[in-house]
Amino acid sequence: MLTDDKNRLACYDGLFRAATEEAGKPTGGVWGSDTESEEAAAQKRVLAIVMRRCRREMQAYGSVMVKACVDQDMAAYRALLDYPPEHLSIQARCTGQMAQYGWAMVKACVDQDVEAERALRGMRQ
């Protein structure tokens, strides 16, 4: 696994620990059981966080909206894992600023910053 991916997983693991400690639940091992891959364990932790947030924020609108929220956030999370390493600092900043609003917001922040960076580079040339 690439170092950048390990950094991302560590960041997401930290968010999970914070969320589970806040809920008063034990966090267990950092990477889950030995039989799970690091990525599968991280996906499960992220899914648990996303489901809690979506239920809390969207339950008043019904289960369809909760599912849409979860689906959208998980798609954004998976997309962020595929971003190139040169965007890792932007991802870290956006995650710190927007994670409480979900991965779709983190992805929107990253996408907008990457686009703004490209535009600024184009203006300098």
LINCOR-V306344 format. One record per residue. RES is the residue in one small letter. PHI is phi in degrees with one decimal (NA if undefined). BURIAL is b if it has 16 or more other C-alpha atoms within 10 Angstrom, else e. D_FIRST is the distance of its C-alpha to the first C-alpha in Angstrom with 2 decimals. Layout:
res phi burial d_first
RES PHI BURIAL D_FIRST
RES PHI BURIAL D_FIRST
This chain:
res phi burial d_first
m NA e 0.00
l -68.4 e 3.77
t -58.6 e 6.54
d -60.8 e 8.38
d -65.7 e 6.58
k -64.4 e 6.96
n -63.7 e 10.38
r -61.4 b 11.20
l -62.1 b 10.62
a -64.3 e 12.68
c -62.5 e 15.22
y -67.3 b 15.62
d -64.5 b 15.91
g -62.5 e 18.59
l -62.9 b 20.40
f -64.1 b 20.46
r -59.2 b 21.87
a -62.8 e 24.43
a -67.8 b 25.46
t -75.1 b 25.87
e -66.3 e 27.69
e -62.7 e 29.89
a -83.1 e 30.73
g 78.4 e 31.54
k -105.3 e 29.07
p -67.5 e 27.07
t -92.4 b 23.36
g 69.4 e 22.45
g -70.6 e 19.20
v -62.8 e 16.50
w -106.3 b 13.93
g 86.1 b 16.67
s -74.6 e 17.79
d -65.8 e 16.22
t -81.3 e 16.74
e -94.5 e 14.59
s -73.3 e 10.90
e -59.0 b 9.44
e -66.9 e 9.57
a -64.7 e 13.04
a -65.3 b 14.25
a -64.7 b 13.43
q -60.3 b 15.17
k -65.3 e 18.07
r -64.7 b 18.50
v -63.1 b 18.54
l -59.6 b 20.94
a -62.5 b 23.16
i -64.8 b 23.45
v -61.9 b 24.17
m -62.8 b 26.71
r -61.3 e 28.47
r -65.3 b 28.76
c -64.6 b 29.94
r -62.6 b 32.43
r -60.9 e 33.76
e -86.2 e 34.18
m -116.6 b 35.17
q -59.9 e 36.99
a -65.8 e 40.34
y -99.2 e 39.72
g 102.6 e 39.00
s -66.6 e 36.23
v -63.7 e 35.74
m -71.1 b 34.81
v -62.4 b 32.48
k -62.9 b 30.66
a -61.4 e 30.62
c -61.4 b 29.15
v -62.3 b 26.33
d -59.6 b 25.65
q -65.0 e 25.69
d -65.8 b 23.41
m -68.1 b 20.76
a -64.0 e 20.93
a -65.5 b 20.56
y -58.2 b 17.55
r -63.6 e 15.74
a -64.0 e 16.99
l -63.3 b 15.75
l -64.3 e 12.07
d -93.6 e 12.81
y -68.7 e 14.62
p -67.4 e 14.03
p -58.0 e 12.77
e -66.4 e 16.46
h -99.4 e 17.39
l -62.4 b 15.30
s -67.0 e 18.51
i -66.2 b 20.51
q -60.3 b 18.21
a -62.8 b 18.45
r -64.2 e 22.21
c -64.6 b 22.78
t -63.0 b 20.89
g -61.9 e 23.10
q -85.2 e 26.18
m -120.0 b 25.84
a -56.8 b 23.66
q -63.8 e 26.92
y -97.6 e 28.05
g 109.0 b 25.06
w -69.0 b 22.03
a -64.1 b 24.46
m -71.8 b 26.02
v -60.8 b 22.80
k -62.6 b 22.00
a -60.8 e 25.63
c -61.1 b 25.46
v -62.6 b 22.40
d -58.5 b 24.05
q -67.4 e 27.34
d -67.2 b 26.04
v -62.9 e 24.19
e -64.3 e 27.43
a -64.5 e 29.56
e -62.5 e 27.59
r -61.9 e 28.14
a -62.8 e 31.81
l -65.5 e 32.31
r -62.2 e 30.91
g -65.8 e 33.30
m -71.2 e 36.17
r -73.8 e 35.68
q -84.6 e 36.05
